[in-house]
Amino acid sequence: MDWSLIVGDSLYVLWRPDSERRFAELVIEHIRELFGEDAIYFDMEPLLRSKAGIGSKPDGLIIILSDRPKWYVIEFELARHPAHEHIVKQMLKFTCALNDFAVKSSIIEALYNNIKSDEFKKQMFSKRGVSDIHYFISSLIMHNEPELVIIIDEEKDELDEALKALIMPIKVIVFKTFLKDRSSLKDHVHLFTPIIKLSAPPKNFREFWAELLNRLYTTLPNVPRREPSDDSNHRLHTGTSWPISSIHFEW
């Protein structure tokens, strides 16, 4: 079925990604809209392989830094992929591997090393009051089972039927993209249902942007400073020219 959206006076048509990688790139841009403001995405693709040699590489991992932290194993899929032979087989491999203590230990070290090398991620942990990152990651991974999430570009009845046969719970997010111009992703909109809904927009955008900018300046003290905006859009100049002269923020 070919879906279309009307936004204002413009018609947007459904886009079918030509590769799983291109689809994943679009989804990753909206991880916090999908999983909430406390979500951190890791795309280092740790190898999940048990001692028996059963396993595979997930497309990504997500940690939720909330009062009740949790973690997700993410798999990006295209609707044209066969459900039983490809998608369900991957989920079974992940489940087998994640029951292995050594696999969880390797995940902990991979996540910790990734966080140590990323100043922005370290600041997110610090803002949540996490002083011992290694202990936090170890406790989360060892004492909590991950939720498996498939993010797919279209509904797939075959997939729904196939997943019913599995014992483990698996969430499916349908993430559709619509283009105004069939040949370009420049003007597009997305349609999806988030796992965790974002909080309501702030009543005072100036205070909101001021807090966000202060966090940015703490991490990157050399970034040029500017007054916070009263609008839901905010643009910050980087102090450089091409290829990135400014950063666009939007609620």
Helices and strands as residue ranges (DSSP letters): E 4-7, E 10-15, H 20-28, H 31-35, E 39-42, E 48-49, E 55-56, E 60-64, E 70-77, I 83-88, H 89-98, H 101-116, H 119-127, H 133-143, E 147-152, H 157-164, E 170-174, E 176-179, E 188-191, H 205-219, E 233-237, E 246-250
